Amino acid sequence: MTPEPTPALAIQTLAEAARQASRRLATTTSAQRAAVLHLLAERLESQAPAILEANAEDVAAATDSLEASALQRLQLDGAKLAAMAQGVRAVAALPEPLNQVQLRRELDEGLELTRVTCPLGVLCVIFESRPDALIQISALALKSGNAVLLKGGSEASRSNAALLQVVQDALREAGLPAAAAQGLPDRAAVATLLQRPDLVDLVIPRGSNALVQSIQAATRIPVLGHAEGICHMVLDAAAETAMAVALVRDAKLQYPSACNAVETVLLHHQAAARLLPALVADLVPRGVELRGCPACRAIAPDLKAATEADWDAEYGMPVLALKVVADLDEALAHIRTHGSGHTEAIVTDDPDAAARFLAEVDAAGVFHNASTRFADGFRYGFGAEVGISTGRIHARGPVGLEGLLSYRYLLRGSGQRVEDYSGPSARPFKHLDRPLIP
């Protein structure tokens, strides 16, 4: 029997509590917010058996309904929990993000303007399959002084409930409102909040292309996210064979369902006869299905034929599209046409080719001689990430603390009036920039 949707009034009450909690968080000290995160990391470790038991129930219930890639994202184990605790401590150790002076300008004697960082307010985050995302998001939200409303996929309901309980217990133990991190009960609650820009300041969808597009179409609230993760790796004429093979293997197989896994490899025609057999020999025994263009199949006839649809596919599994290109110009044109603006990489020992690639590719991450899998907030040193943004406004790439901040202008005067700076005898402004001090 399908449960009744949560009434809109109840959702409003929940969101209003989050708004109140966000105001409290915005005035907390760095030490208070760090204390919550350290308590959270400790509880992830001490409550590991209960969390894993809840997750095992989710996995058992979803085994017959989820694809292998989604099931992999859903499943937790001791190593993942340990990594989650490590990530929370890494976030706690990051520099204090709030009330940082970005600009200090003397407009006139006794009239000083400063710009300081501040939280966004209330975040609404919708995510699928990955319960570890709940901890990453909560840690970054709390560190940056934001309240967060979380809606995970129903397939992870038990895992998410157990993890959210750990977050709220840490908040209570630290003397902060548990309403700073709350779960949304159903899709109806999300739909209600998407129409309430007075209650939610930023929506962050993490999941499929369909999920992100549906959220973007349903709200006037700013949405931060990426719709697709179609990542390319260009193997240039000057690509060293062993490095090229190792980087493709890592980018495809280290975590095939990740949004930063490589989906298409573009081979320079001068190196294709050398590189393609090496890729086939390395990847096929590891269970990768290779789909090649006609030029690829002329070199390796056993490859499955690639179709036009393959150039726009985000597989999320051990499938890789291969295409021979005439030169770097054609590779760049292919990326412009089929890339999603997520992460693009080139493997080459030619510094000119590398410099051109880094300068011309328009994506959130552009790499030289490195796996696309490095596109990650934790690996960038952000502690964690709330998601990946392929937009160009506010935040781009893995979004850590900076993407969850705004700023305020503070003006300290001594009785100045605008009329004194207007008219024929107007007093001039000094506009002198001063050193940035707290």
Secondary structure by P-SEA (a helix, b strand, c coil): cccccccaaaaaaaaaaaaaaaaaaaaccaaaaaaaaaaaaaaaaaaaaaaaaaaaaaaaaacccccaaaaaaacccaaaaaaaaaaaaaaaacccccccccccccccccbbbbbbbbbccbbbbbbcccaaaaaaaaaaaaaabbbbbbbccccaaaaaaaaaaaaaaaaaaaccccccbbbbccaaaaaaaaaccccccbbbbcccaaaaaaaaaccccccccccccbbbbbbcccccaaaaaaaaaaaccccccccccccbbbbccccccccaaaaaacccccbbbbbbcaaaaaacccccccccccccccccccbbbbbbbccaaaaaaaaaacccccbbbbbcccaaaaaaaaacccccccccccccccccccccccccccbbbccccccccccccccccbbbbbbbbcccccccccccbbbbbccccccccc
